[in-house]
């Protein structure tokens, strides 16, 4: 969950692609690149230090939102 400067709430989902490697290389799956999207389906870019850029239709350049989630701060 993240909020913009006006207090609007954005639910951001993180999707991680994984791939299974053959037994000859490694056992198990490896973590790939993370992709972020809002629950409404808008593209999200992680800027760092708890900030994300949400690409909202009608907002030129996107909306900067912030989270206090310990995984991203």
C-alpha positions as CSV (number, residue, x, y, z in Angstrom):
1,X,0.0,0.0,0.0
2,X,1.3,3.4,-1.0
3,X,0.0,7.0,-0.8
4,X,0.4,10.1,-2.9
5,X,0.8,13.7,-1.7
6,X,-3.0,14.1,-1.5
7,X,-3.5,11.0,0.6
8,X,-4.9,8.8,-2.1
9,X,-4.3,5.1,-1.5
10,X,-2.7,2.8,-4.2
11,X,-2.5,-0.9,-3.8
12,X,0.6,-2.1,-5.5
13,X,1.2,-5.8,-6.4
14,X,4.6,-7.3,-7.1
15,X,4.9,-10.1,-9.6
16,X,8.1,-12.1,-9.7
17,X,9.0,-14.4,-12.6
18,X,10.8,-17.6,-11.6
19,X,12.4,-20.2,-13.8
20,X,13.3,-23.8,-13.1
21,X,16.9,-24.7,-13.9
22,X,17.9,-28.1,-15.0
23,X,19.3,-30.5,-12.4
24,X,22.8,-30.3,-14.0
25,X,23.0,-26.6,-13.2
26,X,21.2,-26.0,-9.9
27,X,18.4,-27.5,-7.9
28,X,15.2,-25.4,-7.6
29,X,13.9,-22.2,-9.1
30,X,15.8,-18.9,-9.4
31,X,14.3,-15.4,-8.9
32,X,13.8,-13.2,-11.9
33,X,12.9,-9.6,-12.3
34,X,10.1,-8.0,-10.3
35,X,7.2,-6.3,-12.1
36,X,4.9,-3.9,-10.3
37,X,1.3,-3.0,-11.1
38,X,-1.6,-1.4,-9.1
39,X,-4.7,-3.4,-8.4
40,X,-6.4,-1.3,-11.1
41,X,-3.8,-2.5,-13.6
42,X,-1.6,0.6,-14.0
43,X,2.1,0.3,-14.6
44,X,4.3,1.0,-11.6
45,X,8.1,1.8,-11.5
46,X,10.1,1.4,-8.3
47,X,12.2,4.5,-7.7
48,X,13.9,3.5,-4.5
49,X,13.7,4.5,-0.9
50,X,10.0,3.6,-0.6
51,X,8.9,5.6,-3.6
52,X,7.1,4.4,-6.7
53,X,5.9,6.1,-9.9
54,X,2.3,5.1,-10.9
55,X,1.4,5.7,-14.5
56,X,-2.2,6.9,-14.2
57,X,-4.2,7.8,-17.3
58,X,-4.6,11.6,-17.5
59,X,-1.6,12.3,-15.3
60,X,1.3,13.3,-17.5
61,X,4.5,11.8,-16.1
62,X,2.8,9.7,-13.5
63,X,2.1,10.0,-9.8
64,X,4.8,9.6,-7.2
65,X,3.6,7.5,-4.2
66,X,5.3,6.5,-1.0
67,X,5.2,3.4,1.2
68,X,6.6,2.7,4.7
69,X,6.7,-1.1,3.9
70,X,10.1,-2.3,5.4
71,X,10.8,-4.3,2.2
72,X,11.1,-1.1,0.2
73,X,12.3,1.6,2.6
